Amino acid sequence: MNNLANLLQDQGKYDDAEPIYRETLKRQEDVIGKEHPATLMSMNNLASLLQNQGNYNEAEKIYLETLKLQKKILGKEHPNTLASMNNLAYLLWYQGKYSEAEPIYRETIKLQEKILGKNHPDTIASINNLSCLLWCL
């Protein structure tokens, strides 16, 4: 179900993807629990979709909840946690909340360099995002 919703989102069919993401998340919470890594990934995916739809308030709320649970369950240095940090920072930047996004980007980059390495594509993407944010200032 999650993969189908991902595909629909990638195709720009946001209205079709949203109910599938929500149903997937509900079922995962009921069956494997809210703190299961797969559930956390589904939360992140739903937040991404909501961001694409322009529903920034709900997306931010879900990103924050996802990140809190990922830090607790997976740890602050897990690649999925780092990806969620980058996603949250991007959402904040996109909304013009530069002073909130910048420290999250900086922390994400620091941890990515430590865990993934300086030349990892995710690290480079976060550095690029931070540089774009700084250019906006």
N, C-alpha and C positions, 0 to 999 in steps of 0.2 A: 504494500500500500504506500509506504514511504517513497519507494523508488518510482512508483507511478506519479505521485504528487511532485517529486523532483523533476520528472520528465515534463509534466504539464507546466511547471513553473519555468523550466528552461525554454519551453515553447511560447512563453508569454501568456499562457492560459491560466491566469491567476485565480479567476473566479471558480474555475474547475478544480484547481489544486487545493484551495483553502479548505473546503469541507473534508477532503481526503486527509490532509495534514491533521486537522482537528480530530477526526475519527481515529486516526492512527495513534495520536497522542493519548486520547482517552483510553483506548484499548490497552496501550502499553502501560499506562499508569495503573489500570485495573489488574493486569495480568503479571507484569514483571516489576511494577513499582515505579514511583516517580524518580528514584535515585539510580535507576539502572542506566548504564552508559547509552544504550540504544534509545531510551526515553529522552535522555538529555540531548542526543543528536536530533531527535524529532522536534524538541522544543526550539533548538537553534534553527532548524529548517523552517519552522512556522514563523519565527521572528524575522527571518530573511524574507520570506514571502510578504509578510505584513509591511516590512520596510519597502519592498518593491511596489506595494499597493499604495504607499503613502500614509499608512496607518502607523505613524512614528511613535505615538504614545504607547500603544499596545506592544509594538516591536521592542521598544526600549525596556518596558516592564518585563517582557519575557527574556530578553537578553540578560538583564540583570539577575533574574531568578536562575536562569541556566548557568550563568557564570558562578553564582554563589554555590550552587549544587555541584558543579564541576570541580571547583576548588576543594570542596569538602570530600567528594567521592574519588575523583581522579588525581587531585593534587594540582597545585598552582603551576607546575612545570609540564603538565601533560600537553601534548600537541593539540588535543581538542579544546582544552582550556585556553591555550594561547590563541587558537583560531577564534574562539568566542570573544576574547578580549579585543582582538583586532576588529571583529564585526561590530562590537559595541562602540569602539572608538570611531569607526567609520560612520555609524549612524549618528553619533553625536556631532562629528565634523559636518556631516551632510546637513544637519539641522542648524549649523552655525554656532554650536556650543563648543567653540574652539578650546576654551580654558578647561573644559571637562575632558575633551578628547585627547589633548596633548599629553598629559601625564600617563594616560592609559596606553597610548602608542609607545611612549618612552619605556614604560615597564615591559610591555609586550616585546619590544625589540631587544631589550636587555636579556630577557628570559629566552627568547628565540635564539639569540646568538650563543647563549650558554648551552641550550639543549639541542638545537637543530644545526647550529653553525652559521657563520656569517654569510655563506654563499647559498644557503638553502632558499628556494623560491619563496617560501612563506616569509622568511626574514627580509628578503629583498622587497617583497610586496609591502610589508609593514613600514620599512624605511621609506619607500616611495610614497605611501599614504601620509606619513608624518611630514615629508618634505612638501607635499601638496598643501597640507594644512598650514604649515609655516609660511608658505607662499601667500596664502589667503590673508595672513595677518597683516 
